């Protein structure tokens, strides 16, 4: 019985294939009627499932090829960001951002619009310079930045094929320090939100929404200079986990100790189970212009969902041009929820949260739990129908479609 990472979804696919080469993958895709790519199983829904066959990319060659002259790295889609980051750092190179978990696969994270944090930093997908994708015809298609359909292919939810390799922008390696602060008033933070999120290269705010405070502020800064006063919040001596009672050994080094970018930008260390594992997650990416209204609405709703919430994180992401990205054509503030693993309870409170955030332009994270269907999602994505047309053109038989795509994009 194959389940996702969180244990809340059991895959219904009839078979799971693990090809050892791209040619073997091509032959599988060409002959199968229904197929979906399977990465590290970090989606919290049926996004990667199918009534047909799953194709895992984990056994494909673990390619990591650095092109120093062009500042690019070509990496196999099934490689985790943690493994890629170690190789880059060893070779003197870096990525601009990382997600809180380094355990996720490159292809899977990009396909769902996963991100880190930073006013001037785009999502993981924004760094993509090229893709190699096995299409419905079993052929490998190369799509590079500047191609007509490139902005559709990057965040594609697996609807356009199986990604074998990704080419990413890189830069020379750099160091990061991580400083934590506690007990910041939400009233003060909301009034000076722009100042707060600009106070470091990457900023994460952890809250329960109920107490009137941001319990923890995580500031990740490039260079040696410590952050200035953080709106009256108290600096932390020692280490903290954002989840009460969780093992602090699992989080990346804090206390202002300088270290390589790949050992500071993620919240969690690669060798540990991230977060708690037994949980559900949701996230909504709201236009920055509507962030204060979103904060007010979430604080007002907090009594209705507080018993289900482990912690909530607020981050920022810079705009991009990727059709199905949560940050398409606008800077956004991400409101993330780490829930107890109570499926019925969480899905009971999501409609009220979406009623508060979607009218503001809030877009759900594709890989996490949300209740909205295609009718609610279409107005949020200006290229929604363009993507549907492209998917129908490159996959006319619906080989890569599944229940998730039918429900969310009307791709049945």
N, C-alpha and C positions, 0 to 999 in steps of 0.2 A: 504493500500500500504506500504509494508515493504522496507525500504531503509537502506543502510549502514550508518555508523557514519558521513561520510563526505557529504552524500546526493547526490553523483554522480552515485550510482548504485541502481536500483530498482530490487529487487529479483523477479525472474520469477517462483519460486517454487510454486506448486499447493497448498501446505498446510504447515503449521508450527506446529510441535508437541512440547510440553513441558512436558516430562515425569517427574513424581515426585519421581521415584525410579529407581534403576539400573535394576530391573526385568522388569519394564514397558518399559524401554529403550530397553532391550534385545528383548522383544516381538515385539516392533515396527520395529527394524532393521531386525529381522528374516522374517517378513512378507512383508516388503516394497521392491519394485523392484529397485528404485533409491533413494538414501538418502545421505544427506550431514550434517555434524555437524555444528551447528551455535553457536558461542560464543558471544562476545561483539560487533560484526559487525564492527571491526576496519580495515578490509581489504578494499583496495581501488579499487578492481576489482571484477570479478565474481568468485573468488577463492572458496568462501563458498556457491555458488549458485548451483542449480540443476533444471532440468525439472521435477523432482519428488518431494520428500518431504524433508523439513528441520527439523532437530531435535535439538532443543535448549537444552543446558545443564544447563540453569540458574535456573531451579526449582528442580534440584537434591539436595539432602542433602549437606550442605556446610561443608563438613568434613575438619578439620584441626587437624591432630594428630602428635604430636612431640615425636620423639624417641630420648631422650637426650643421651642415651648410645651410639647409632650408629651415632649420629649427622645427623639425617634425619627428614624430615617432609613429611607426606602423606597428600595431599590436593586434594579436588575435582577439576576437571579440569575447571569447570565453575567459580570458585572463582577468583576474580581479584587480581592482585599482590598487590594492595594497601591494601585490606582487609587482605590478608595473611601476609603482612609485619607488620601491626599493631599488629596482634596476636603474631607473632614471637617476635617482640620487647618487648611487654608486658611480655613475658615469658623468656626474657633474651637471645634471639637468633637472628640470622641475616642471610641474603643472601649475597653472594659475590658481587652481582651487581643487578641493576634494570634498566629498560628502562626509557626513558624520561617521559613516561606516566604511572602512576600506575593504570590506569583505565582498562587496557587490561586483558583478562582472561589468566590464567596460561596455559591451554592447547592450546589455539589459538596462544599465543606468541611463545611457544616452537615449535609448528608445522611449523611455518614460519621462524624460525631462528632469531627472534628478539633479540636485544642486547642493552647493555649500552655502556660504554666506559672504556678503560684501557689497557695499553700495556700488562699487565700480566693477564688480566681478560677475560674469555671466554664469549660467549653469554649466554642468559638465558637457552638455551637448554643444554649447557655444564654442568650445575648443575644437570641434570636429572640422578637419580639412578635407577628409575623403572617406568613402565607405566602399567596401567590396561586399556585394550582396548576391546570394544565390536566389534567383527569381523563380517564379512558378514554372518557367520553361526548363529549369535545371541548369541554366547558364549563370556564370559569374558576371555581374554587372558592376562596373566601376563608376562611382558618382563622386565628383569632386566639387569643391566650393566654386561657385560661379556657373555650374550647370543649371539648366532650366528647372529641374525638379529637385535640386539639392536640398532646398529648404523644407521640402516635404519628407525626404528620405531620412533625415537625421532623427527627429522625434516621430517615429512611425508606428509604434506599438506592435511591431512584428507583422503589420498588415501588408508589407511590400516584399517580404522575403526574409531569408535567414542571413544575418550579417556574419561574415567570416572574419573580416579584418576592418579595423578602424585606424585612420591616420589623424593624429592629434597635434595641435600646436604645443610646443614646449618652449621653455626659457631657461637661462642659466640658473643654477641652484641658488637658494637663498635660505636664510634662517628666520625662524619665527619664535617669539616668546608668547606665552599664554598666561594671562593674569585674570583672576576671578574676584568678583565683588558680590556682596550680598545685600538684600533688603533695600531695594530701590523702590520708592513710591511710584505707583502707576500714574498718579496725577502729574508728578514731576516729569516722568518719562514721556508721557503722551504730549505734554506741553513742549518738550524739547527733543522730540523723537529724532529729527534730522541730525541734531548735534550728537545724540547718543549713538546712532548707527554709523556716524562718520568718525567715531573716536578710535577705531582700530581697523585694520585691514579686513578682519572678519569678526562680526559681532553676533552673539547668540544670547537671547533673553529667555530665561526659564521661569515659568509662572504656573500657579494653579488657578488663576483668574478670579479666585474667590476672596482672597485675603487682602486685596488692595495693593499688593506689593509684587515686584519681580524678585523672586527668591534668590536667583543667581544670574549674574552677568558675566559671560565668558568673552574676553577680548583677546584676539589673536593678532599680534602686531609684527610686521616685518621690520627687523632691526633690533637694536638694543635699548631704545628709549622706552621707559615704562609709560603707560597711559597717564594722562593728566587726571585730575579729580573727576570721578564718575558721578556727577550730580548728587553727591552726598552719600553714595553707597559705600559700605565698608569693605576694605580690601581683605582678602582671605589669606591666612597663613596656613600652609598645609594643602591638602588635596580634598576635593569634593567630587561626588558623583551627582548628576542631576536628579537621579532617582533615590528617594529616601531609603537608606539601609542597604544599598547596592555596593558591591566591592569596588573601592577606589583604585585597585590595581588594574582594573579594566580600562580606565580612562588615560588619555595621553597626558604627558608631564605638564604640570601647572607650576604656579609659584614664580612666574617670570624667568624661568630657566631657559636660556636660549638653546634651540635645537633645530635640526633640519626640518624643512617645511613639511615633509611627509610624516614626521613624528609629532606634529603639532596641529596641522589643519584639521585632520579627523578628530572627532571626540573620543573615539575608541581605538584601542590597540588591536592590531591584526591577530595577535595570538590569543585573544580573549573573546568570549561570547559577547557581542555588542548589546547594549541596553540590558533587557532582561530576557529577551527571546520570546517568552510567553506573553505576547501582547498583540494588540492591533494598533494600526496607525492610520491617521487621516491627515490631510494637509490641503489648505486652500491658499492660492496665490492671488492676492488682492492688489489692484493698482495702488501705487504708493500714494497717489492723491486721495485715496479713500481709506488710508490706514487708520486714521484717528476714529472715523465712524465705525470701522470694523472692530477696533479695540473697545469702544463704548458698548457695542452690541454684544460682544463676547463676554464682557464683564457682567452685563445685565442678565445674560443667559446662564451664567456659571452655576447657579444653584440647581439647574436642571440636569447638568452633566457631571458635576464635581465628583460624585460617588464613583464614576467610571474612569476618571482621569488619573493617570499616574503623573504626568507632567505635560506641559505645553511649551513649545519653543517658538520664538519669533525671530525670523532672519530676513535679510534683504537679498534681492537678486537683480542684476542689471538686465536691461531689455536685450532681446535678440530678434532675428528674422525668421525663426523656425516655426512653420505653420501651426503645429499642435503643441508648441511650448507654452508653459504657464506664463512665461515672460515675453510672449510674442508682442513686439512693438511697444512695450511699456516696462518701466521699472516696477518691481512688485515687492510687496512684503508678504512673506510666507508665514501662515499661522498653522503650526504643526501640533498634532495631538497624539500622544502616546497613551493608549487606552489599556485597561484591563482586557484580558482575552475573553470578553463576554460579547459574543457576536450579536445576539438578539438585543442586548442592552444598548450596544453602540449604534446599531442600525436604527434603533428607536429614537435616538437623540440627533442623529445626523440631519433629518429633514429640517428641524428648527435651526440648526447651525447654517445649513445651506440657504434657508429662507432669509437669514440675516446677511450672508456673505455673497451669494451669487448675484443678487440685484446690484451689488457694488462692482460687479465684474470679476468676482472671485472665481478662479478656475481650480478645480480639484486636481491634485496630483494623480496622474493616471495609474500609478502602481499601488495606491493606497485605498483605503475604504471610503467610498462615497455612495450616495443614494441617487444622484441625478442621472437621468437618462438623456437620450439624444435631444428631446424637445428643449430641455433646460440647457444643454451644452452647446447646441448650435449657435445661439446668439453670442456666446462668449468667444468664439473662434472665427474671425473674419474669413479664414480660408477653409472652413469646415467642409463645404460642398466641393471646393477644389480638390481637397484631399480625397474625398469619396470618389470623385471622377477619376483621379489618378489611380487609386486602388483598383477600381473596376477595369481600367485600361491595362494595367500591368498584371493583374490577376483575374482574368475574366471568368474563370471557373470557380472562383472563391476558395482556392486551395488553402489560403492562410487565414480564412475567416473563422470566427468562433462565436460563442454566445456573448462574450464581452463586447466584441466589435459590433455585433448586431444590436445590442442594447444601447451602446454609447455612440456609435457612428452610423447606425442604420446600414451596416455592411453585413448582410445575412448570407 
